[in-house]
Amino acid sequence: MTASVYHIPVMLAQCTEGLAIDPNGVYVDVTFGGGGHSREILKHLDTGHLYGFDQDPDAEANIPEDSRFTFVAANFRDIKKYLRLYGVRQVDGILADLGISSHQIDEPTRGFSTRFEGELDMRMNPSQGKSAKDVLNSYSEQDLHKILGMYGEVKNAKTLAQAIVSHRSENLFETTEGLTAFLKKYAPRGKEFKYFAQVFQALRIEVNDEMAALEEMLLGAIELLKPEGRLVVMSYHSLEDRLVKNLIQKGKFQGELDKDFFGNPIRPLEPVSRGAITASAEEIAENPRARSAKLRVAKKLGK
C-alpha cells in the first residue's frame, strides 16, 4: 500500500515550512496515516529523529524503512506518556493533520462514508471502544440531541434524536446505508448529502472522543515543545479549528486572554502564521479534501 493511495497529504510544503525543521532536531507526526507528511519531514533530517503516532492498525503498512523514524501505535492524546517511554522529554516540532484519512473514508468496512454500504463502526482503532451503532442504539434521547447539535451542528437535532429513539425500538441501526435511508426523511430538501455528512461527523467525533483527545494532545504538545519549538496543526471543521485557535491566541480553550500586571499576554504559544493558512486553488482542484483545511502554526514561548 503506498502513501499516495492511502492518503494524499494536504498542504505538504506549508506544513514542512511551518515546522522550520532543524536537521538534527526531534519531531513528532501525531497523525501518521499514509506517511506522506512524515516522509517529507524525513527528507529534511540529518541526525534528527521523527516519531509517528497512529492508533489505526492499517497505518502500519505505510511505515518507512528508516532508522530515523519510530512508529508509535497509540492515540495521540497520550503523546507525552509514550514519548517518555522512548526517553524523549522535549521536541523541536509537532505536526497534526486532524480528521480522517482518505483510506478510512474509502474503506467500506470502516463505516465512515455515506457513499458505501458497511457496518456502522467509525472507530479509528477498530479493536477499541464503542462503535457508531452502539451510540445510535443505546444513547439516550438527551445525549443524542447533544452530540448531533454540538458535533454535527444539525439544526433539527432534537427532532432527529427523538426519531432515532423511536426507530430503534423496532429496528436497530446496523449499516451506513440503513442510516442514510432513515435520514432522508429529516434532511432539508436539496441538502441531503450535507445533512448526512453532519450526522456522520457527529457520530465519528463521539465514537472516537475526538475533541477531548485533541485537547489532551495539545496540552501535552505544549509541555513537550522546546522554547521556539513549532506546533503545526491542520483541521477540517470549525470545532477543531476553534480549539487550536483559542489555545494559540489565548493560551486556553475557552475564555478571554489573560494578561500580567504590565498588560503582556500570558500564554505559552505565539502565532507564527497570521490567521489560518488555506490551500491554493490548484491544490483544491487536484485534491478536493484540501478545500476545508485550515493550517495554523505557532511557536513555544520562553527562553
Kinemage of the C-alpha trace (Angstrom):
@kinemage 1
@onewidth
@group {chain A} dominant
@subgroup {mainchain}
@vectorlist {calphas} color= white
{ca met a 1} P 0.000 0.000 0.000
{ca thr a 2} L 1.509 3.362 -0.969
{ca ala a 3} L 1.060 6.634 0.846
{ca ser a 4} L -0.379 8.268 -2.279
{ca val a 5} L -3.099 5.611 -2.490
{ca tyr a 6} L -3.758 5.611 1.242
{ca his a 7} L -3.976 9.367 1.612
{ca ile a 8} L -2.881 12.481 -0.301
{ca pro a 9} L -1.209 14.837 2.208
{ca val a 10} L -2.710 18.332 2.275
{ca met a 11} L -0.513 21.480 2.178
{ca leu a 12} L 2.637 19.388 2.364
{ca ala a 13} L 5.048 22.253 1.682
{ca gln a 14} L 3.281 24.633 4.074
{ca cys a 15} L 3.347 22.062 6.885
{ca thr a 16} L 7.042 21.383 6.406
{ca glu a 17} L 7.842 25.091 6.222
{ca gly a 18} L 5.804 25.701 9.367
{ca leu a 19} L 7.921 23.228 11.322
{ca ala a 20} L 11.122 25.183 10.469
{ca ile a 21} L 12.985 21.862 10.606
{ca asp a 22} L 16.366 21.596 12.304
{ca pro a 23} L 18.164 18.712 10.526
{ca asn a 24} L 19.351 17.461 13.919
{ca gly a 25} L 16.096 18.010 15.791
{ca val a 26} L 13.403 15.733 17.179
{ca tyr a 27} L 9.939 15.878 15.603
{ca val a 28} L 6.566 14.211 16.024
{ca asp a 29} L 3.888 13.500 13.426
{ca val a 30} L 0.927 12.684 15.658
{ca thr a 31} L -1.285 11.672 12.714
{ca phe a 32} L 0.968 9.386 10.658
{ca gly a 33} L -1.741 7.844 8.428
{ca gly a 34} L -0.343 7.302 4.951
{ca gly a 35} L 3.015 8.699 5.999
{ca gly a 36} L 3.069 11.500 3.414
{ca his a 37} L 3.952 14.270 5.837
{ca ser a 38} L 6.398 12.021 7.707
{ca arg a 39} L 8.308 11.144 4.544
{ca glu a 40} L 8.631 14.823 3.700
{ca ile a 41} L 9.927 15.637 7.194
{ca leu a 42} L 12.487 12.836 6.931
{ca lys a 43} L 13.879 14.434 3.760
{ca his a 44} L 14.906 17.417 5.876
{ca leu a 45} L 16.524 15.472 8.721
{ca asp a 46} L 20.192 14.560 9.100
{ca thr a 47} L 20.906 13.120 12.550
{ca gly a 48} L 17.450 14.129 13.764
{ca his a 49} L 14.614 11.730 14.603
{ca leu a 50} L 10.908 11.552 13.836
{ca tyr a 51} L 8.209 9.788 15.869
{ca gly a 52} L 4.941 8.942 14.125
{ca phe a 53} L 1.735 8.254 16.070
{ca asp a 54} L -1.339 6.460 14.760
{ca gln a 55} L -3.946 4.331 16.526
{ca asp a 56} L -5.251 2.797 13.268
{ca pro a 57} L -3.578 -0.589 12.608
{ca asp a 58} L -3.960 -0.025 8.852
{ca ala a 59} L -1.418 2.810 9.035
{ca glu a 60} L 1.347 0.372 9.974
{ca ala a 61} L 1.537 -0.777 6.339
{ca asn a 62} L 2.976 2.654 5.487
{ca ile a 63} L 5.890 2.702 7.957
{ca pro a 64} L 9.074 3.813 6.143
{ca glu a 65} L 12.224 1.747 6.460
{ca asp a 66} L 14.311 4.466 8.037
{ca ser a 67} L 16.394 4.311 11.209
{ca arg a 68} L 15.477 7.921 11.909
{ca phe a 69} L 11.797 7.009 12.243
{ca thr a 70} L 9.922 5.360 15.122
{ca phe a 71} L 6.271 4.348 14.798
{ca val a 72} L 4.110 4.559 17.920
{ca ala a 73} L 0.847 2.585 17.737
{ca ala a 74} L -1.161 4.797 20.082
{ca asn a 75} L -3.757 7.551 20.316
{ca phe a 76} L -2.100 10.957 20.076
{ca arg a 77} L -3.810 12.007 23.305
{ca asp a 78} L -1.083 10.014 25.081
{ca ile a 79} L 1.795 11.710 23.253
{ca lys a 80} L 3.655 12.739 26.416
{ca lys a 81} L 3.386 9.324 28.073
{ca tyr a 82} L 4.601 7.360 25.053
{ca leu a 83} L 7.459 9.699 24.194
{ca arg a 84} L 8.731 9.370 27.750
{ca leu a 85} L 8.901 5.602 27.204
{ca tyr a 86} L 11.431 6.409 24.476
{ca gly a 87} L 13.306 8.799 26.749
{ca val a 88} L 12.025 11.876 24.941
{ca arg a 89} L 11.051 14.827 27.121
{ca gln a 90} L 11.484 17.706 24.680
{ca val a 91} L 10.937 18.020 20.932
{ca asp a 92} L 11.573 20.663 18.280
{ca gly a 93} L 8.281 20.387 16.469
{ca ile a 94} L 4.900 18.644 16.378
{ca leu a 95} L 2.628 18.185 13.364
{ca ala a 96} L -1.058 17.214 13.497
{ca asp a 97} L -3.210 16.616 10.406
{ca leu a 98} L -6.597 16.107 12.033
{ca gly a 99} L -9.715 14.326 10.802
{ca ile a 100} L -9.841 11.043 8.927
{ca ser a 101} L -7.699 9.754 6.091
{ca ser a 102} L -8.865 9.084 2.548
{ca his a 103} L -8.207 5.395 3.186
{ca gln a 104} L -10.560 5.327 6.170
{ca ile a 105} L -13.275 7.110 4.200
{ca asp a 106} L -12.909 4.868 1.162
{ca glu a 107} L -12.822 1.567 3.075
{ca pro a 108} L -16.500 0.451 3.269
{ca thr a 109} L -15.939 -1.877 6.225
{ca arg a 110} L -14.896 1.059 8.426
{ca gly a 111} L -18.306 2.736 8.177
{ca phe a 112} L -17.018 6.316 7.873
{ca ser a 113} L -18.514 7.138 4.489
{ca thr a 114} L -22.054 7.930 3.383
{ca arg a 115} L -21.125 6.675 -0.102
{ca phe a 116} L -20.589 2.986 0.692
{ca glu a 117} L -22.602 0.355 2.478
{ca gly a 118} L -20.877 -1.013 5.529
{ca glu a 119} L -21.298 -1.700 9.208
{ca leu a 120} L -21.800 1.393 11.354
{ca asp a 121} L -18.401 1.289 13.031
{ca met a 122} L -16.414 4.559 12.682
{ca arg a 123} L -13.718 3.619 15.212
{ca met a 124} L -10.245 4.930 14.391
{ca asn a 125} L -8.956 1.848 16.180
{ca pro a 126} L -11.394 -0.962 15.275
{ca ser a 127} L -10.323 -3.027 18.282
{ca gln a 128} L -11.195 -0.459 20.939
{ca gly a 129} L -14.250 1.301 22.312
{ca lys a 130} L -17.825 1.677 21.204
{ca ser a 131} L -18.966 1.814 17.588
{ca ala a 132} L -21.364 4.200 15.864
{ca lys a 133} L -24.155 1.647 16.002
{ca asp a 134} L -23.585 1.329 19.760
{ca val a 135} L -24.122 5.075 20.069
{ca leu a 136} L -27.250 5.089 17.910
{ca asn a 137} L -28.790 2.053 19.567
{ca ser a 138} L -28.019 2.797 23.212
{ca tyr a 139} L -27.621 6.532 23.850
{ca ser a 140} L -30.478 8.392 25.489
{ca glu a 141} L -32.525 10.881 23.509
{ca gln a 142} L -30.919 13.701 25.506
{ca asp a 143} L -27.370 12.531 24.747
{ca leu a 144} L -28.137 12.018 21.053
{ca his a 145} L -29.603 15.533 20.893
{ca lys a 146} L -26.436 16.892 22.484
{ca ile a 147} L -23.904 15.221 20.181
{ca leu a 148} L -25.918 15.854 16.997
{ca gly a 149} L -26.223 19.527 17.834
{ca met a 150} L -22.742 20.060 19.247
{ca tyr a 151} L -20.576 17.893 16.998
{ca gly a 152} L -22.641 17.870 13.812
{ca glu a 153} L -24.326 21.268 14.127
{ca val a 154} L -27.517 19.559 12.976
{ca lys a 155} L -30.299 22.160 13.079
{ca asn a 156} L -33.142 19.724 13.815
{ca ala a 157} L -31.043 17.736 16.298
{ca lys a 158} L -33.846 17.397 18.854
{ca thr a 159} L -36.344 16.096 16.295
{ca leu a 160} L -33.784 13.693 14.873
{ca ala a 161} L -32.809 12.380 18.306
{ca gln a 162} L -36.467 11.641 19.067
{ca ala a 163} L -36.863 9.880 15.720
{ca ile a 164} L -33.752 7.731 16.275
{ca val a 165} L -35.002 6.522 19.650
{ca ser a 166} L -38.427 5.754 18.195
{ca his a 167} L -36.997 3.926 15.172
{ca arg a 168} L -34.584 1.739 17.115
{ca ser a 169} L -37.342 0.405 19.367
{ca glu a 170} L -38.365 -1.777 16.419
{ca asn a 171} L -35.341 -1.671 14.081
{ca leu a 172} L -31.798 -1.331 15.345
{ca phe a 173} L -29.309 0.663 13.292
{ca glu a 174} L -26.723 -1.644 11.725
{ca thr a 175} L -25.389 -0.260 8.416
{ca thr a 176} L -24.427 3.061 6.856
{ca glu a 177} L -26.946 2.502 4.065
{ca gly a 178} L -29.701 1.872 6.601
{ca leu a 179} L -28.828 5.076 8.435
{ca thr a 180} L -28.746 7.289 5.341
{ca ala a 181} L -32.081 5.836 4.165
{ca phe a 182} L -33.547 6.742 7.557
{ca leu a 183} L -32.047 10.243 7.494
{ca lys a 184} L -33.589 11.183 4.135
{ca lys a 185} L -36.908 11.943 5.824
{ca tyr a 186} L -35.304 14.541 8.106
{ca ala a 187} L -32.789 16.134 5.712
{ca pro a 188} L -33.502 19.533 4.114
{ca arg a 189} L -34.528 19.095 0.503
{ca gly a 190} L -31.585 19.531 -1.844
{ca lys a 191} L -29.088 19.353 1.036
{ca glu a 192} L -29.347 15.652 1.831
{ca phe a 193} L -25.659 14.840 1.407
{ca lys a 194} L -24.538 17.738 3.597
{ca tyr a 195} L -27.016 16.584 6.256
{ca phe a 196} L -25.736 13.000 6.079
{ca ala a 197} L -22.171 14.299 6.457
{ca gln a 198} L -23.120 16.333 9.535
{ca val a 199} L -24.707 13.344 11.247
{ca phe a 200} L -21.798 11.052 10.355
{ca gln a 201} L -19.336 13.648 11.643
{ca ala a 202} L -21.187 13.908 14.958
{ca leu a 203} L -21.158 10.136 15.396
{ca arg a 204} L -17.481 9.828 14.441
{ca ile a 205} L -16.412 12.536 16.893
{ca glu a 206} L -18.387 10.905 19.706
{ca val a 207} L -17.193 7.377 18.927
{ca asn a 208} L -13.543 8.426 18.994
{ca asp a 209} L -13.834 11.063 21.738
{ca glu a 210} L -12.062 13.346 19.282
{ca met a 211} L -12.478 16.712 20.969
{ca ala a 212} L -11.212 15.556 24.367
{ca ala a 213} L -8.357 13.671 22.685
{ca leu a 214} L -7.383 16.812 20.761
{ca glu a 215} L -7.356 18.914 23.925
{ca glu a 216} L -5.149 16.378 25.705
{ca met a 217} L -2.749 16.178 22.764
{ca leu a 218} L -2.437 19.962 22.501
{ca leu a 219} L -1.741 20.364 26.216
{ca gly a 220} L 0.824 17.565 26.030
{ca ala a 221} L 2.395 19.221 22.988
{ca ile a 222} L 2.909 22.478 24.878
{ca glu a 223} L 4.773 20.643 27.635
{ca leu a 224} L 6.921 18.718 25.154
{ca leu a 225} L 7.959 21.580 22.902
{ca lys a 226} L 11.291 23.259 23.480
{ca pro a 227} L 11.325 27.066 23.617
{ca glu a 228} L 10.926 28.267 19.998
{ca gly a 229} L 9.644 24.782 19.077
{ca arg a 230} L 6.888 24.717 16.453
{ca leu a 231} L 3.302 23.430 16.650
{ca val a 232} L 1.678 22.890 13.249
{ca val a 233} L -1.988 21.844 13.231
{ca met a 234} L -4.303 21.325 10.272
{ca ser a 235} L -8.018 20.984 10.949
{ca tyr a 236} L -11.032 20.331 8.745
{ca his a 237} L -14.016 21.620 10.704
{ca ser a 238} L -14.745 24.619 12.901
{ca leu a 239} L -14.890 22.692 16.189
{ca glu a 240} L -11.271 21.556 15.865
{ca asp a 241} L -10.012 24.841 14.465
{ca arg a 242} L -11.639 26.828 17.278
{ca leu a 243} L -9.810 24.797 19.930
{ca val a 244} L -6.472 25.229 18.165
{ca lys a 245} L -7.011 28.933 17.505
{ca asn a 246} L -8.035 29.665 21.096
{ca leu a 247} L -5.080 27.793 22.567
{ca ile a 248} L -2.607 29.617 20.332
{ca gln a 249} L -4.106 33.078 20.764
{ca lys a 250} L -5.366 32.906 24.364
{ca gly a 251} L -3.430 30.079 25.979
{ca lys a 252} L -6.630 28.187 26.803
{ca phe a 253} L -9.565 26.575 25.057
{ca gln a 254} L -12.231 28.936 26.395
{ca gly a 255} L -12.422 32.388 27.876
{ca glu a 256} L -10.507 35.606 27.385
{ca leu a 257} L -6.768 36.146 27.105
{ca asp a 258} L -5.098 36.625 30.481
{ca lys a 259} L -2.541 39.428 30.894
{ca asp a 260} L 0.084 40.199 33.501
{ca phe a 261} L 0.355 43.384 35.586
{ca phe a 262} L 2.003 45.208 32.684
{ca gly a 263} L -0.608 44.148 30.141
{ca asn a 264} L 1.527 41.498 28.472
{ca pro a 265} L -0.299 38.381 27.222
{ca ile a 266} L 0.062 35.262 29.378
{ca arg a 267} L 0.185 32.319 27.009
{ca pro a 268} L 2.610 29.504 26.205
{ca leu a 269} L 2.396 29.857 22.422
{ca glu a 270} L 2.725 32.663 19.918
{ca pro a 271} L 1.165 32.605 16.448
{ca val a 272} L 3.655 32.310 13.584
{ca ser a 273} L 1.116 32.353 10.795
{ca arg a 274} L -1.172 35.343 10.532
{ca gly a 275} L -4.536 33.626 10.831
{ca ala a 276} L -5.228 30.292 9.206
{ca ile a 277} L -3.348 29.178 6.084
{ca thr a 278} L -5.532 27.646 3.366
{ca ala a 279} L -4.788 25.549 0.301
{ca ser a 280} L -4.308 27.057 -3.138
{ca ala a 281} L -6.946 26.785 -5.851
{ca glu a 282} L -4.597 24.467 -7.745
{ca glu a 283} L -4.260 22.066 -4.811
{ca ile a 284} L -8.009 22.072 -4.173
{ca ala a 285} L -8.607 21.206 -7.833
{ca glu a 286} L -6.259 18.218 -7.508
{ca asn a 287} L -7.351 17.207 -4.004
{ca pro a 288} L -10.893 18.386 -3.060
{ca arg a 289} L -10.317 17.360 0.585
{ca ala a 290} L -7.988 20.357 0.890
{ca arg a 291} L -10.922 22.736 0.459
{ca ser a 292} L -11.897 22.750 4.129
{ca ala a 293} L -8.367 22.573 5.566
{ca lys a 294} L -7.124 25.309 7.886
{ca leu a 295} L -3.488 25.280 8.929
{ca arg a 296} L -2.223 27.125 11.999
{ca val a 297} L 1.413 27.475 13.055
{ca ala a 298} L 2.675 28.566 16.473
{ca lys a 299} L 5.934 28.546 18.418
{ca lys a 300} L 6.595 27.871 22.086
{ca leu a 301} L 7.447 30.976 24.084
{ca gly a 302} L 10.184 31.009 26.693
{ca lys a 303} L 13.939 31.269 26.968
